[in-house]
């Protein structure tokens, strides 16, 4: 099977799965579905094949290095050698001097502030509205859904819907599902540099690829959500304006710093809990052995997700390893999965497989994020509480299928 045929087969299979579990196959808005696939494909090809865009994306790696160096200067001043400053004593070499909490997570603070300033200065609102119009014209979605989807490229799954809070109550069930699914298919701008820093040695130009993934997964999520929960537009097609939330730049910095700190604490706590739980489950499974190898949660997930890994272009001999990472991303979260991929032994996955997985795992579709999404959405629109709870698990499926579809397209473009 050629690379193109395999990519098409993989993508078609993912769409077939969404169609099979559709609430109402007769009501599927095919213009939205086809428009989403076409837009996703065109955007991905443009980013990979147009020289100017490729150079721009590659240049983002230099931006990331600058952000990391700037953050290191701050963490070194506050945390000393724990934050990256020279050690006051000789290292024994028996362990790593890299400390995630003090050297990597603080990048979230800087990214949160930069995002807030770009938003306050009007840069992000212009990009969001441009992408929103593109989605409305091509995919025939309402203005509110288009705006929330466009904002999700840069903001988080709860922050983006806040921009359309006055219209949330008027969304139809299908539109509500679309907004939630798009949130599950991307990652917040505040954590992009963190993920890129983790993957920098395995994936060249990691920040650029993560940013591309956020762009191209958005129309894909709209397409898959339209397949799974189709509906007519609600009464939310009123003109939506992006409101400023900060009075000045200093106000934006202070607010974003506070929000970034909460994000860091949440990430750190989530890592501790989930990694501990995985270790506990593996301890409980340790009494089971298969061919003298102890059974682990990662191993079980690897075999379960291996067919999906193959569908998106991973070679079969690497599919169990890749499936394990996809399972970790779904059951735990994408950060743990990226850390696990970065810590794999050299040669465990090819460079192509690691790039495919960078796209396939770049989304919040996991059980932990679902709790955050449900909590945030029910607070913003109590009217839709029943729908939000009913659609919750489906958003994980839609978000996962969207990111996997990105892997399918990328697998062909880098063959």
Secondary structure by P-SEA (a helix, b strand, c coil): ccaaaaaaaaaaaaaaaaaaacccccccaaaaaaaaaaaaaaaaaaacccaaaaaaaaaaaaaaaaaaaaaaaaaaaacccccccccccccccccccccccccccaaaaaaaaaaaaaaaaaaaaaaaaaaaaaaaaaccccaaaaaaaaaaacccccccccccccccccccaaaaaaaaaaaaacccccaaaaaaaaacccccaaaaaaaaaaaaaaaaaaaaaaacccccccccccbbbbbbccccaaaaaaaaaaaaaaaaaaaaaaaaaaaaaaaaaaaaacccccccccccaaaaaaaaaaaaaaaacccccaaaaaaaaaaaaaaccaaaaaaaaaacccccccaaaaaaaaaaacccccaaaaaaaaaaaaaacccaaaaaaaaaaaaaaaaaaaaaaaaaaaaaaac
